Amino acid sequence: MTSTVSLSPVEGPAAWRGDVLSRSTEWIYELSDAERTELEEVGRRFVADDPDLRAVTAEQYPIPANAGHLEEVARQLDSGRGFILVRGLRTEEYGDVLASAIFFVIGLHLGVPMKQNEVGDLLDHVIATSNLTMADGALPSRVRDRLPFHSDSSDVVALMCLRGAKAGGSSSLVSGATIYNEILRRRPDLAPLLFETWYWDWKAQDKDAPADYYTSPICSWVDGVFSSYAGSSMIESAQRFPDVPRLTDAQRELLALYDEVSQEAGLPIDMDFQPGDVQWLLNYAALHSRTSYEDFPEVERRRHLLRLWLRRDVGRPLVEDFGKNSVVQGRDSDRSDKEDVERISHIASAAVPDMNWGL
């Protein structure tokens, strides 16, 4: 592989603008009755079989009627715009366990699930578990705060909506390639810094992390393939560790510009999740965020999303140690002596959020 710093604009379907995409529904895939019926039937078998989530494979739960569905998701992730919203599952009728099983089965057919924290969760929950905020030290997935645009620590991140918010909580995506193109157009003197090594706060993302921080560039351009990995708040937060190099004035200027561009009107695309919606996102192609939200007062009606992180090995060339992917556990590894094996390895318990974790 040849790694180069390109000062040319990124071209192709991954360099999209939200104000253009939002004029159509081309980014939404509607499940057919046959596809939905098959997923429901296989999901019920998955619940009944209760396989070990750490070892189960896609081959054990084939979904041939969903071949077209899977092909379109894969195409958009690997060579398209980098995301797709799949609509049509009736999660309000299923209950959370069956919905979780269906979600996990689809994930198996698109990659290998990854542990999302050092506790070992393969299926995580995006739900406000208290009235704390990120300023109080709570994790982003467990608060109602607005989240800045960022990348997750996997090849693919997927969200399934079980229940929406009373108000707010829209999901927003923005193209990493489009952000790069805008920075290159406005400040070509700062653009090369995106390819240099940056320090990221690991503890702020996982309180059980085995190290305080990790390193990664923000952009990778290898063999003509552009990728991004962003999250200015985690770079700023890493400055609290004394052995992390201080940010230069130019670096701070770049981070401010990156955030400004990512939120600029017309670049992001916003979507209001409906129950049953599944959003698939290639972390190297697009950044994601959400607006702040208000919950219903009843705990059982709180905004609740399921989240999967997947390794998806399709030979995408990346610079060495790009993102946090290289330091995150596989699903069959064990770096923690605090694992709740029941919660990690069985779908019925994995479908229930630990309301005390992440605070």
C-alpha positions as CSV (number, residue, x, y, z in Angstrom):
1,M,0.0,0.0,0.0
2,T,1.1,3.5,-0.8
3,S,0.2,6.3,1.6
4,T,0.2,9.8,0.4
5,V,-1.1,13.2,1.6
6,S,-3.2,14.4,-1.3
7,L,-4.1,18.0,-1.7
8,S,-6.7,17.2,-4.3
9,P,-10.5,17.2,-3.6
10,V,-12.1,13.8,-2.9
11,E,-14.5,12.8,-5.6
12,G,-17.2,10.1,-5.7
13,P,-20.5,9.2,-4.0
14,A,-19.0,9.4,-0.5
15,A,-18.4,13.2,-1.0
16,W,-22.1,14.1,-0.6
17,R,-24.0,17.1,0.7
18,G,-27.0,16.7,3.0
19,D,-29.1,19.4,1.3
20,V,-28.8,17.5,-1.9
21,L,-29.5,14.0,-0.5
22,S,-32.5,15.2,1.6
23,R,-34.4,16.1,-1.6
24,S,-34.8,12.4,-2.3
25,T,-35.4,9.1,-0.4
26,E,-32.5,7.3,-2.2
27,W,-30.8,6.8,1.1
28,I,-33.8,4.9,2.6
29,Y,-34.3,1.2,1.9
30,E,-37.8,-0.1,2.5
31,L,-38.0,-3.7,3.5
32,S,-40.4,-5.9,1.5
33,D,-43.0,-8.1,3.2
34,A,-41.0,-11.2,2.3
35,E,-37.8,-9.7,3.7
36,R,-39.5,-8.6,6.9
37,T,-41.3,-11.9,7.4
38,E,-38.0,-13.9,7.0
39,L,-36.2,-11.6,9.5
40,E,-39.0,-12.1,12.0
41,E,-39.0,-15.9,11.6
42,V,-35.2,-16.1,11.9
43,G,-35.2,-13.8,14.9
44,R,-37.7,-16.0,16.7
45,R,-35.5,-19.0,16.1
46,F,-32.5,-17.1,17.3
47,V,-34.3,-16.3,20.6
48,A,-35.4,-19.9,21.0
49,D,-31.9,-21.3,20.2
50,D,-30.2,-18.7,22.5
51,P,-26.7,-19.1,20.8
52,D,-23.6,-17.7,22.4
53,L,-23.3,-14.2,21.0
54,R,-19.5,-14.5,21.2
55,A,-19.4,-17.4,18.8
56,V,-22.5,-17.5,16.6
57,T,-22.1,-17.1,12.9
58,A,-24.2,-15.9,10.0
59,E,-24.1,-19.3,8.4
60,Q,-26.1,-20.7,11.3
61,Y,-28.9,-18.2,10.5
62,P,-29.2,-17.8,6.8
63,I,-31.6,-15.1,5.4
64,P,-31.7,-15.8,1.6
65,A,-34.8,-13.7,1.1
66,N,-32.8,-10.7,2.3
67,A,-30.0,-11.1,-0.3
68,G,-31.0,-7.9,-2.1
69,H,-31.4,-6.0,1.2
70,L,-27.9,-7.1,2.3
71,E,-26.3,-6.4,-1.1
72,E,-27.7,-2.8,-1.1
73,V,-26.4,-2.1,2.5
74,A,-23.0,-3.6,1.6
75,R,-22.8,-1.5,-1.6
76,Q,-23.5,1.7,0.1
77,L,-21.1,1.0,2.9
78,D,-18.2,-0.2,0.7
79,S,-18.4,1.9,-2.4
80,G,-21.4,4.3,-2.0
81,R,-22.3,7.2,0.2
82,G,-21.2,5.3,3.3
83,F,-24.6,5.0,5.0
84,I,-28.1,3.7,4.5
85,L,-31.3,3.8,6.5
86,V,-33.4,0.6,6.5
87,R,-37.1,0.9,7.3
88,G,-39.9,-1.5,7.8
89,L,-39.3,-3.6,11.0
90,R,-42.2,-3.6,13.4
91,T,-40.2,-3.4,16.6
92,E,-43.2,-2.0,18.6
93,E,-44.9,-5.4,18.1
94,Y,-41.8,-7.6,18.8
95,G,-40.6,-6.6,22.2
96,D,-37.0,-5.7,22.8
97,V,-35.6,-9.2,22.8
98,L,-36.9,-10.2,19.4
99,A,-35.9,-6.8,18.0
100,S,-32.4,-7.3,19.4
101,A,-32.2,-10.8,17.9
102,I,-33.2,-9.5,14.4
103,F,-30.7,-6.7,14.6
104,F,-27.9,-9.0,15.7
105,V,-28.6,-11.5,12.9
106,I,-28.5,-8.8,10.2
107,G,-25.2,-7.6,11.8
108,L,-23.7,-11.1,11.5
109,H,-24.3,-11.0,7.8
110,L,-22.6,-7.6,7.4
111,G,-19.5,-8.1,9.6
112,V,-18.2,-9.5,12.9
113,P,-19.6,-7.9,16.1
114,M,-17.1,-6.1,18.3
115,K,-17.0,-5.5,22.0
116,Q,-18.0,-1.9,22.6
117,N,-16.4,-1.5,26.0
118,E,-14.0,-3.2,28.4
119,V,-17.0,-4.7,30.2
120,G,-17.6,-6.7,27.0
121,D,-20.9,-5.6,25.6
122,L,-21.5,-6.8,22.0
123,L,-24.9,-5.2,21.9
124,D,-24.9,-1.7,23.5
125,H,-27.7,0.7,24.3
126,V,-28.0,4.4,23.6
127,I,-30.4,5.5,26.4
128,A,-30.3,8.2,29.1
129,T,-29.9,6.4,32.3
130,S,-30.1,9.4,34.6
131,N,-30.2,13.2,34.5
132,L,-26.5,13.5,34.4
133,T,-24.7,15.2,31.4
134,M,-21.3,14.7,29.8
135,A,-20.1,17.6,31.9
136,D,-20.8,15.5,34.9
137,G,-18.7,12.7,33.5
138,A,-21.4,10.5,32.1
139,L,-20.7,8.7,28.7
140,P,-22.2,10.2,25.6
141,S,-24.5,7.1,25.0
142,R,-26.1,7.6,28.4
143,V,-27.1,11.3,28.3
144,R,-29.6,13.5,26.5
145,D,-26.9,16.1,25.5
146,R,-26.3,17.2,22.0
147,L,-23.4,15.2,20.6
148,P,-20.7,16.8,18.4
149,F,-19.9,15.1,15.1
150,H,-17.6,12.1,15.7
151,S,-16.5,8.7,14.5
152,D,-17.1,5.5,16.5
153,S,-14.4,2.8,17.1
154,S,-15.3,0.2,14.5
155,D,-15.5,-0.3,10.7
156,V,-19.3,-0.1,10.8
157,V,-21.7,1.3,13.5
158,A,-25.3,0.5,13.3
159,L,-28.3,1.8,15.3
160,M,-31.7,0.3,15.7
161,C,-34.5,2.6,17.0
162,L,-36.7,0.9,19.6
163,R,-38.3,4.0,20.9
164,G,-37.9,7.7,19.9
165,A,-37.7,10.8,22.1
166,K,-40.6,12.9,23.2
167,A,-38.9,15.8,21.4
168,G,-35.5,16.2,19.6
169,G,-32.9,13.4,19.3
170,S,-32.5,13.6,15.5
171,S,-29.6,11.7,14.0
172,S,-27.3,13.8,11.9
173,L,-24.6,12.5,9.5
174,V,-22.0,14.5,7.5
175,S,-19.6,13.3,4.9
176,G,-15.9,13.2,6.0
177,A,-14.8,13.7,2.4
178,T,-17.0,16.8,2.0
179,I,-15.5,18.3,5.2
180,Y,-12.0,17.6,3.9
181,N,-12.8,19.2,0.6
182,E,-14.1,22.3,2.3
183,I,-11.0,22.6,4.5
184,L,-8.8,22.1,1.5
185,R,-10.6,24.8,-0.4
186,R,-10.6,27.3,2.5
187,R,-7.3,26.6,4.3
188,P,-5.0,24.5,2.2
189,D,-2.2,25.4,4.6
190,L,-4.0,23.5,7.4
191,A,-5.2,20.5,5.5
192,P,-1.9,18.5,5.7
193,L,-2.3,18.5,9.5
194,L,-5.2,16.1,9.2
195,F,-2.8,13.4,8.2
196,E,-0.5,13.8,11.2
197,T,-0.7,11.9,14.5
198,W,-3.3,13.1,17.0
199,Y,-3.9,12.0,20.6
200,W,-7.4,10.9,21.7
201,D,-8.9,10.4,25.1
202,W,-9.7,6.7,25.7
203,K,-10.8,7.0,29.3
204,A,-13.5,9.5,28.3
205,Q,-15.0,6.9,25.9
206,D,-14.7,3.9,28.2
207,K,-14.0,4.3,32.0
208,D,-12.5,0.8,32.0
209,A,-10.1,1.5,29.1
210,P,-6.6,-0.1,29.6
211,A,-4.8,3.2,28.7
212,D,-5.5,6.9,29.0
213,Y,-5.2,7.6,25.3
214,Y,-4.5,6.3,21.9
215,T,-3.2,7.9,18.7
216,S,-4.5,8.2,15.1
217,P,-4.5,10.6,12.2
218,I,-7.8,12.3,11.4
219,C,-7.5,11.4,7.7
220,S,-6.1,8.5,5.7
221,W,-5.4,8.5,2.0
222,V,-4.0,5.2,0.8
223,D,-4.0,3.8,-2.7
224,G,-6.5,6.4,-3.8
225,V,-9.0,5.6,-1.0
226,F,-9.9,8.4,1.4
227,S,-11.0,7.7,5.0
228,S,-11.7,9.9,8.0
229,Y,-11.8,9.5,11.8
230,A,-12.9,12.5,13.8
231,G,-14.0,13.7,17.2
232,S,-12.5,17.0,18.3
233,S,-13.9,16.7,21.8
234,M,-11.8,13.6,22.5
235,I,-8.7,15.3,21.1
236,E,-9.3,18.3,23.4
237,S,-10.0,16.0,26.3
238,A,-6.8,14.1,25.9
239,Q,-4.9,17.3,26.8
240,R,-5.7,16.6,30.5
241,F,-3.0,13.9,30.5
242,P,0.4,15.4,31.2
243,D,2.3,13.1,28.8
244,V,0.2,14.0,25.8
245,P,1.9,16.7,23.6
246,R,0.2,20.1,23.8
247,L,-1.8,21.2,20.8
248,T,-0.2,23.8,18.7
249,D,-2.0,27.0,17.6
250,A,-2.3,25.6,14.1
251,Q,-3.8,22.4,15.4
252,R,-6.4,24.2,17.5
253,E,-7.2,26.4,14.5
254,L,-7.8,23.3,12.4
255,L,-10.0,21.6,15.0
256,A,-12.1,24.7,15.3
257,L,-12.4,24.9,11.5
258,Y,-13.3,21.2,11.3
259,D,-16.1,21.6,13.7
260,E,-17.4,24.8,12.0
261,V,-17.5,23.1,8.6
262,S,-19.1,19.9,9.9
263,Q,-22.1,21.9,11.3
264,E,-22.4,24.3,8.4
265,A,-25.9,24.5,6.9
266,G,-26.3,22.3,3.9
267,L,-23.6,19.8,4.7
268,P,-25.2,17.4,7.2
269,I,-28.3,15.3,6.6
270,D,-30.8,15.0,9.5
271,M,-33.1,12.1,10.1
272,D,-35.8,11.5,12.7
273,F,-35.7,7.8,13.7
274,Q,-39.0,5.9,13.7
275,P,-39.3,2.7,15.7
276,G,-37.8,-0.1,13.7
277,D,-35.4,2.1,11.7
278,V,-31.9,0.7,11.3
279,Q,-29.1,3.0,10.3
280,W,-25.9,1.5,8.9
281,L,-22.8,3.7,8.8
282,L,-19.2,3.2,7.6
283,N,-17.2,5.2,10.2
284,Y,-14.5,6.0,7.6
285,A,-17.0,7.7,5.3
286,A,-19.2,9.8,7.5
287,L,-19.4,11.3,11.0
288,H,-22.5,11.1,13.1
289,S,-24.1,13.2,15.9
290,R,-27.5,13.8,17.4
291,T,-29.5,16.8,18.7
292,S,-30.3,17.1,22.4
293,Y,-33.6,15.6,23.3
294,E,-36.4,15.4,25.9
295,D,-37.6,12.0,27.2
296,F,-41.0,10.9,28.2
297,P,-41.3,10.8,32.0
298,E,-41.9,7.0,32.1
299,V,-38.7,4.9,32.1
300,E,-40.2,2.4,29.7
301,R,-40.9,5.1,27.1
302,R,-37.4,6.7,27.1
303,R,-35.6,7.1,23.8
304,H,-33.8,3.8,23.3
305,L,-31.5,2.8,20.5
306,L,-29.6,-0.5,20.1
307,R,-26.0,-0.2,18.8
308,L,-23.7,-2.7,17.1
309,W,-20.1,-2.2,16.2
310,L,-18.8,-4.4,13.4
311,R,-15.5,-5.3,11.9
312,R,-16.1,-5.4,8.1
313,D,-13.0,-6.6,6.3
314,V,-13.4,-5.8,2.7
315,G,-9.7,-4.9,2.1
316,R,-10.1,-1.1,2.6
317,P,-6.6,0.3,2.7
318,L,-5.9,2.5,5.7
319,V,-2.8,4.0,7.2
320,E,-1.3,2.0,10.1
321,D,-3.2,2.3,13.4
322,F,-6.0,4.4,11.9
323,G,-8.8,5.1,14.3
324,K,-9.4,3.2,17.5
325,N,-10.3,0.0,15.7
326,S,-6.8,-1.4,16.1
327,V,-7.0,-1.3,19.9
328,V,-10.6,-2.4,20.4
329,Q,-11.2,-6.0,21.4
330,G,-12.7,-8.7,19.2
331,R,-15.8,-10.3,20.5
332,D,-14.1,-13.5,21.6
333,S,-11.2,-11.8,23.5
334,D,-11.2,-11.0,27.2
335,R,-9.4,-8.1,28.7
336,S,-11.6,-7.7,31.7
337,D,-12.1,-9.6,35.0
338,K,-15.4,-7.8,35.6
339,E,-17.4,-9.4,32.7
340,D,-21.0,-10.3,33.3
341,V,-21.0,-13.4,31.0
342,E,-24.8,-13.7,31.1
343,R,-25.3,-10.2,29.8
344,I,-22.6,-10.5,27.2
345,S,-23.4,-14.0,25.7
346,H,-27.2,-14.3,25.7
347,I,-29.6,-12.2,23.7
348,A,-32.3,-11.9,26.3
349,S,-30.0,-10.3,28.8
350,A,-28.0,-8.3,26.2
351,A,-31.3,-6.7,25.2
352,V,-31.7,-5.1,28.6
353,P,-29.6,-2.0,29.3
354,D,-27.5,-1.8,32.4
355,M,-28.9,1.4,33.8
356,N,-25.9,1.8,36.2
357,W,-23.2,1.6,33.6
358,G,-21.6,4.6,32.0
359,L,-22.4,7.1,34.8
